[in-house]
Amino acid sequence: MHLWLQAMYFMASSKKGLSSNQLHRTLGITLKSAWFMSHRIIELVREAMRNGNLSPFGGNGGDSAT
């Protein structure tokens, strides 16, 4: 579980994105596992944005209470 959280943190805090190879080296896991994790995390974020549970630039998703 902690590897998944670390992977999410590294991917979210990376300015230009994070390759599977970088994730593999950073977390000390196999390249296959790093590829799998990164693709699952990317799909999770896409799905959350599609459902409106996550706005792309933070904030409240464009809903204005003013």
Secondary structure, DSSP 4 states (H G I P E B T S, - for coil): -HHHHHHHHHHHH-SS---HHHHHHHHT--HHHHHHHHHHHHHHHHHHHHTTSS-TTSTTTT----
